[in-house]
């Protein structure tokens, strides 16, 4: 989770990603941020985020995003 928080803080250092739960809904993360985020996550965590999983529900909070990463890592095992 720490690695994910660092990636998120690089995008928006002013945001408290540990508590924010509406990153997409409130416009904190916009489409360009999400593209950058996906690239960094795929590199850092050695996963591929399928298009079907690029939804606001998965990107609205760090917790939801980390849960997606863990799910993708389990599928690769």
Secondary structure as UniProt FT lines:
FT   HELIX           2..11
FT   TURN            13..14
FT   TURN            17..19
FT   TURN            23..27
FT   HELIX           31..45
FT   HELIX           51..53
FT   HELIX           56..59
FT   HELIX           62..76
//
